[in-house]
Amino acid sequence: MIASVDRGFGDFGGLGGLDKVLVLRGWREIGFGGWLEPIGAVRRILLAMLPAKPTTSLRRDVFVLSALAALVVIAHFLMGNGYGFHRDELQFLDDARHLQWGFVAYPPMTSFWGRLAIALFGTSVEVLRLPAAVANAVSLVLAGLMARELGGGRAAQVVTLLLSLPIALVLSSLMQYNTFDMLAWSVLILSTAHVLRSGDERFWIGAGLGLGFGVLSKYAIAFLLVSLLAGMVLLPSQWRHWKSRWFWAGALVAVVVAAPNLMWLARHHFITLQMEHFIHVRDVRSGRAQGFFSDQLKFMMFGLPFAVGGLVALVRSQRFRLLSAFYLGPMVLLALMKGRGYYLLPAYPVVYAAGAVGLERWLAGRRKMLRGVVYGAVVAAVLAEVGAVAWVDLPIWRPGSAAWSWQMKNNDDMANEVGWPEFVEQVATVRDALTPAERNSYAVLAENYGEAGALELYGPQYGLPVPISTVNDFHDRGWGPFEPQTVIVVGGNVEHESEFFESCSVVAHVRLPYGVQDEETLYHPQILVCHHLKEAWPVVWGRSQDFG
């Protein structure tokens, strides 16, 4: 298959018979020094390598891919909202109410789309996750179009979309920045592929838009940028792009799109870098950064032959070799920096596309029955993988069922979607037990963003005040309109809080429905009532910025 891929979209992809003759003749002229100057021969080769237009209709291709990608949106509504908000979504939701051009933990894009969704349709799990589902559906369409740029017909495009479906299904099940990060990578990669195929340098503008959008979504886009620039430096065939005004126009577009967030970072002393360093050190210390390469095998599953074959084919292809940098570069950088395995997920569609084109080329001369059997096997494998993903990662089970209990025990993320309303109700019960004097000047302090977001969302129905927290952007919102004398503390422990308050006592413990064990119940189940901060609130607050 690899050899057929190289023949299909490598040195001769998309060429007619006469063009192939010109290329071969050019190589002979260079090899023997012949009767034509080498420079002229190289020029003729490069001209002959410009491929013809794809044979399929772009409009029809987009229609077919969009119809299939719509399945992600449908699955989102049918299967993706069964439990409740995830802890991370509670933070995005709270930041959506306080929009700005950047946040301590991430860029603004995710919270912007969350704000738009809840402003139009109200606050619910289904509504908040709708932009994520739509963004991933668009990413699937772009994945299929990558195969088209590599010379693939509709079969290769559909196979690429299907291979990318498990990734997109996982990313669309939550409202998270990884969703929009994948969309940004797809725009940048597809634009670059079009430049390489068609020679139309104007599409560097599209790459610039993808890069700028990526900066506003997740700073991991930097790995893709470094890989692209490294590839353009290391591959002499790509040096010509450095002289293109469209390349630099694309760079300018990226800067303009990203500028508001970059200025926000500068005004806030690049606090996100401090947060990222803290999180990375924590992940390495706790072992979360281990298993990077084994994670790739888990993510690929039945897509492994396509990923490996596609990557080799890209490396061997003179025209599209630069695209291999979009997988190899981030993989090497993330492995060296001990990044989490899922950070590489947005790089898979391009290698899947190359592998799918190779399969299509290999089957082109085979019998119709064989083609049907092979494509049927691919579809069956993808559906099996989707089923496995749904079993483990989607909120599809009835609470309390055996499958649900298994999921709660074996997937920490799923447990983080259960019990937030009950948690807030327990805090309200503690508040109700305060004396009238204590209730005259009290606050609720949350030591992590999930608890703070839950109290912000569900607290008003119990008459609870806006929570205060020192974590991420909650810290900037301060300790409230007055200096509280009584504080209900969640997410901490009595030993730690006693360092700051004159007195603290444990008054309750967090209990979740069905005995679910999550971060609250396992690591900080205590609900405390504390009195009288030992130092002034401005002094303590000024040195209490926490990250999470």
C-alpha angles and dihedrals in degrees: 000000000000093000091049091051091054091050091045102053104358124085094339104028113148095001125139123228095265091050090052090053090051091051094049091046089051091053090051090051092052094043096051099031085237132176097305127069113258092236091057091048092052090050092053091049093052092047092049092049093064100108127227122252116282113273095228127075113261091212093053092043091054091047094052093044092046092051091053093043089054085072087074091058091046091049088049091061096038100044111006104074106049102117118026145267117330118233091250091050090055088060093047089048093052092047088049087065090053102043119187136148093271145006133212094251102035147350121284104255099092095048090045092059090043090054091049093049097049092042090056102037109014132252116309139122091253094051096046092051096046095087089051092053092048093046091052092047088055089048089055091053090050090049090056090048089054087064089050091054090051090057099267125148126220094285092057091046093052092046090052091051092049093049089052093046098088090053093048093045091056093045094047094052090078135036100244141139092250087071095060091037090063091049091052092049090049093052092049095046095045092049091050091048090053091051090051094047101041103024088230101144092189089082089073082083088064090049089052091052090051091050094048091046088050093054088053090049109040131342091228085089083084089076090058093047093050090048093050093049092046091051092050090052097045097045112068090198088067098049091096091072091067088067095049116108088207091060091055091043087056090050089052091050090052091052093047093049093046096039098094091055093043090052090049089053091050092049090051094048092251091289091168089068089057090050093047091050091050093049093046093051090048092050093049092047093049095044097247090127094058125104098035095153096038087053089059091058090049092050095046099045106152091004091069097099091050093047094049095041092045093050093050090047092052092049090051095046113094093200099044101029090112089066090065087068089068089067105026096045098053091040093056094042094048093046092050093047093044095241123172117273097242092060087082095056096099090060095063102078093067094053091042088053092053091048092048091052089051092052092048092051092048092051095044094090096037130096120281091241092056091049090052093049094049096046090044090054091050092051092047091050092049092049090050090052091048089052091052091048091049092049093054107026111027127079095237104125130095109254110256095021122126093251090048092050091050090051093049091053097044104037117054092191093060092052087056089065095061134081106011096128090048090049091055091047090056090052089051089053090055090050091052089056093058119106118253090253092053092048091055091070112019138127136188114236118198118196096202136040096244093058092043092050092048092050090048092051104039101022099084093065087061095042093250118155124246104284123243125218140167093216122111114310094352085076092063090057091065133213098305137261094313140021104264120222096195121046129188104210124200126180095029138085133240095247094055097041092048087068089067106030130057091231136010133176136180110243102167146356129233113255123184129201118273090012093284113180117215137147092290098050096039105041110018111013096149121112108201138194112209131182136209118357111241093226133032115286095239091053095049094041093050092063099035105083106143131186131216 
